[in-house]
Amino acid sequence: MRIYRDLEEIEHNDNTVVTLGTFDGLHLGHQQIVKDVVDKASGNGGRNFLITFYPHPRKVIPGNENVKLLSTLNEKIEVLEKHGIENLLVINFTKEFSQQTPEQFVRKYIINGIGVSEIIIGYDHHFGKGRGGNKELLQEIGEKENFSVTAVEEYILEGETVSSSSIRKALFEGDISKANKMLGRYYTFNGIVIHGDNRGKDLGFPTANIRITDEDKLLPAVGIYFAESIINGDKFYGLLSIGSRPTFHKSGEVIPEFYIFDFNRSIYNTDIRINMIEKIRNEEKFNSAEELIMRMNKDKEEGRKILEKLIN
């Protein structure tokens, strides 16, 4: 994949199928758009091009600054490459940029910049100042500038429209299974293993405390999850705790900790990826360390059962 951050770097080519959007999460609905772009470009002997924005527009437009994101830019790039996108333009989204009219944007970046034979968007996509850009406006411009416009229908999964907001809601509720289904893959986050207070080690469950790499990344609801970790390219399974550790702490600070099955290595300051697979239970406050250990042993048993089903 070629990644551009400056329009001037891009060679103009009118035989280009283009899509645009923030694509937060790159869920099944987004993947259908991407597939159509890749297939159409391939069928026409042309090139495919995806335009996205960084930072997320909702982080820049007043009133939305605290929004948490389903996917970092690096995660988007990784997924887009897997799905066949060959050219990616990442536009620096600023308040000044947001004041362009939809037509100004289309003419500068797509018609005169990249070049275009077809624009493919989602069924409800809006863009530009005041979100005034839509399928109808693009079709109006396309009739004058000789490109076609296709809107991809909504993706329905188990009777519900797949969307970034529906996935965000599922994660807030701790429904990781639903979120994973809508994403078409495991929900993931990256971090660095840092030193903790060794409480888990004292209890017989040594955990890797994780500092999230991107502070804008959405963490699912507090609870205990079965998860997969990737450390230095190796895959390990275990229990992920997202919570404030109420049995021993009163600060309320939410920290992800990962207990890795059958693992005895020092991994401080190591990059770690967590792929979340299934929720086991909600976070609880226990009356004693002994009660907590009993519960953690049950969690471990449950995690082993999930792993057995996963690998068989």
Buried (B, 14 or more C-beta within 10 A) or exposed (E): EEBBEEEEEBEEBEEBBBBBBBBBBBBBBBBBBBBBBBBBBBEBEBBBBBBBBBBBBBBBEEEEEEBBBBBBBEBBBBBBEEBBBBBBBBBEBEEEBBEBBBBEBBBEBBBEBBBBBBBBBBEEBBBBBEEEBBBEBBBEBBEEBEBBBBBBEBBEBEEBBBBBEBBBEBBBEBBBEBBBBBBBBBBBBBBBBEEBEEBBEEBEBBBBBBEBBBEBBBBBBBBBBBBBBBBEEEEBBBBBBBBBBBBEEEEEEEBBBBBBEEBEEEBEEBEBBBBBBBBBEEBEEBEEEEEBBEBBEEBBEBBEEBBEEEEE
